[in-house]
Amino acid sequence: MLELPFTHRPGRRERHLRRRHGNPLFAWPPLAVEPEELLAAQKADHEEGEAFNVAFASLVQRTASLETNAASEEVLALKEELERQYEQACGLPEDHGKEMEAIRRLIAVIMRAIWRAAGEDPLAQRELEDEEQARAIHFALLEQPLVADILHPESPIRPDELAPAILCSSEEEALAASQLFDAGQLALIVEQGREIAGRLDAEGVDASEAQRRIALLEARSREAERTRTIS
């Protein structure tokens, strides 16, 4: 199969093409990505990265010029935009670690202002604690490229490609991705994974790595079902 010039730090479109290229989990016989398709994906990823840089600079300026007595709606809207920019940065080509760290610092500044506004209200404090914890978990999951690709509003991973994308990922990525789904969704992904692995076994293709991911997903599905039952 033709070797393609995949880049070292791809964006979400190219990253998914690299998953699919010659991968029997996505199709049998395996299908090759066309060079033209790869070039188009690289171009689109690059353009998205350029647009992010412009939007990020504007967002930093907006945050810096925020008045101390700004309306709560404006503050919350700015925080949500920062969170969206962070999610986008996780799926972009090249390294955006500095921008992501800057976004985390800006969110922290805004959260300190929100905490001050909450005062001694115990309910407001509890809600803020829950929000901070949820954000920390969310950002940690986004460190895995597969998670960033799945969660993107324009995800390159089609619904029918979700199972093979997880099955061909690293164990760390698969574990992180499994936390995005409830017990029923995980059970469906497991079922699809078994079908894929079964077809490959019948063709004499080694599907042992996929079977290990399926076992991981099954364990997560049982755990999610126990948690749902208890709650």
C-alpha positions in Angstrom: 0.0 0.0 0.0 1.2 3.5 -0.9 3.1 5.3 1.9 1.6 8.8 2.4 3.3 11.9 3.8 1.4 12.2 7.1 2.7 15.0 9.3 4.1 14.6 12.8 1.5 16.7 14.5 -1.7 16.4 12.4 -5.0 18.1 12.9 -8.2 16.2 13.4 -9.0 15.6 9.7 -5.6 14.2 8.9 -5.4 12.3 12.1 -8.6 10.4 11.2 -7.3 9.7 7.7 -4.2 8.2 9.3 -6.4 6.0 11.4 -8.3 4.8 8.3 -5.4 4.3 5.9 -5.0 0.6 5.2 -6.8 -0.3 8.5 -8.8 -3.5 8.3 -10.9 -2.4 11.2 -12.5 0.2 9.0 -12.9 -1.9 5.8 -12.0 -5.3 4.5 -10.1 -5.5 2.2 -8.3 -2.4 3.7 -8.8 0.8 1.8 -6.1 3.3 1.1 -6.5 7.0 1.6 -6.0 8.9 -1.7 -3.1 11.4 -1.7 -5.5 14.1 -2.9 -7.8 13.5 0.1 -4.8 13.8 2.5 -3.7 17.1 0.9 -7.2 18.5 1.2 -7.3 17.4 4.9 -3.9 19.0 5.6 -5.0 22.2 3.9 -8.2 22.4 5.9 -6.5 21.6 9.2 -3.9 24.3 8.5 -6.5 26.9 7.6 -8.4 26.0 10.8 -5.2 26.5 12.8 -4.7 30.0 11.2 -8.2 31.0 12.0 -7.7 29.8 15.6 -4.7 32.0 16.0 -6.6 35.1 14.9 -9.6 34.3 17.2 -7.3 33.5 20.1 -5.5 36.9 19.9 -8.9 38.6 19.8 -10.2 36.6 22.8 -7.1 37.5 24.8 -7.7 41.1 24.1 -11.3 40.9 25.1 -10.4 39.2 28.4 -7.7 41.8 29.1 -10.1 44.7 28.5 -12.9 43.2 30.6 -14.2 45.7 33.1 -14.2 44.8 36.7 -17.9 45.6 36.9 -18.8 43.8 33.7 -22.2 42.2 33.5 -22.4 38.6 34.6 -23.8 37.6 31.2 -20.7 39.1 29.5 -18.3 37.3 31.9 -20.0 33.9 31.5 -20.1 34.3 27.7 -16.4 35.0 27.7 -15.7 32.0 29.9 -17.7 29.7 27.6 -15.8 31.1 24.5 -12.5 30.4 26.2 -13.6 26.8 26.9 -14.7 26.3 23.3 -11.3 27.7 22.1 -9.5 25.2 24.4 -11.5 22.3 23.0 -10.7 23.5 19.5 -7.0 23.9 20.2 -6.8 20.2 21.3 -7.6 19.1 17.8 -5.5 21.5 15.8 -2.2 20.6 13.9 1.1 21.6 15.5 1.7 22.3 19.2 -0.7 24.8 20.9 0.4 24.0 24.4 1.2 27.7 25.1 -2.2 28.9 24.0 -3.9 26.2 26.0 -2.0 27.1 29.1 -2.9 30.8 28.5 -6.6 29.9 28.2 -6.5 27.9 31.4 -5.0 31.0 33.2 -7.6 33.3 31.7 -10.4 30.9 32.8 -8.9 30.9 36.3 -8.9 34.7 36.4 -12.6 34.8 35.4 -13.4 32.0 37.9 -11.9 34.0 40.7 -14.2 36.9 39.9 -17.2 34.6 39.8 -16.2 33.1 43.2 -16.0 36.6 44.7 -19.4 37.4 43.3 -20.8 34.1 44.9 -19.8 35.4 48.3 -20.8 33.1 51.2 -23.7 31.5 49.4 -23.2 27.7 50.1 -25.4 26.7 47.1 -23.5 28.9 44.7 -20.1 27.7 46.1 -21.2 24.0 45.7 -22.2 24.7 42.1 -18.9 26.4 41.4 -17.0 23.5 42.9 -18.9 21.0 40.7 -18.2 23.2 37.7 -14.4 23.4 38.4 -14.2 19.6 38.9 -16.1 18.9 35.7 -13.9 21.2 33.7 -10.8 19.6 35.1 -12.0 16.2 34.1 -13.1 17.4 30.7 -9.8 19.1 30.0 -7.9 16.0 31.1 -9.9 13.8 28.7 -9.2 16.3 25.9 -5.5 15.5 26.2 -6.3 12.3 24.2 -6.5 13.2 20.5 -9.3 10.6 20.0 -11.5 12.4 22.5 -10.9 15.8 21.0 -11.8 14.4 17.5 -15.0 12.7 18.8 -16.2 15.8 20.7 -15.5 18.3 17.9 -18.8 19.8 16.5 -17.6 18.8 13.0 -16.0 15.5 14.0 -14.3 13.7 11.2 -15.4 10.4 12.7 -18.7 9.2 11.3 -21.0 7.3 13.6 -20.3 4.0 11.8 -16.5 4.7 12.3 -16.7 5.2 16.0 -16.2 1.6 17.0 -13.1 1.0 14.7 -11.6 4.3 15.7 -11.7 3.2 19.4 -10.6 -0.3 18.6 -7.4 0.9 16.8 -6.5 3.5 19.5 -4.1 3.1 22.3 -5.4 1.7 25.6 -5.1 5.2 27.2 -7.1 6.8 24.4 -9.8 4.0 24.4 -10.2 4.4 28.2 -10.6 8.1 27.9 -13.0 7.8 25.0 -15.1 5.2 26.9 -15.9 7.9 29.5 -17.8 9.9 26.9 -20.6 7.3 26.7 -23.2 5.8 28.9 -23.7 2.1 29.5 -26.2 1.7 26.6 -23.9 3.5 24.1 -20.9 1.5 25.3 -22.8 -1.8 24.9 -23.6 -0.8 21.3 -20.0 0.0 20.5 -19.0 -3.3 22.0 -21.5 -5.1 19.9 -20.2 -3.4 16.8 -16.6 -4.1 17.8 -17.4 -7.8 18.2 -18.9 -7.9 14.7 -15.8 -6.3 13.3 -13.4 -8.5 15.1 -15.4 -11.6 14.1 -15.2 -10.7 10.4 -11.5 -10.2 10.6 -11.0 -13.5 12.5 -12.9 -15.2 9.7 -10.5 -13.6 7.2 -7.5 -14.8 9.2 -6.6 -11.3 10.3 -5.0 -10.8 13.7 -7.6 -8.9 15.8 -6.0 -9.5 19.2 -5.4 -5.8 19.9 -9.0 -5.0 18.9 -10.2 -7.8 21.3 -8.3 -6.2 24.1 -10.0 -2.8 23.5 -13.4 -4.6 23.4 -12.7 -6.2 26.8 -11.8 -2.7 28.1 -15.1 -1.3 26.8 -17.0 -4.2 28.2 -15.6 -3.5 31.7 -16.4 0.2 31.4 -19.9 -0.7 30.3 -20.5 -2.9 33.3 -19.1 -0.2 35.6 -21.3 2.4 34.0 -24.3 0.2 34.4 -23.5 -0.4 38.1 -23.2 3.3 38.7 -26.5 4.0 36.9 -28.3 1.3 39.0 -26.9 2.7 42.3 -27.8 6.2 41.5 
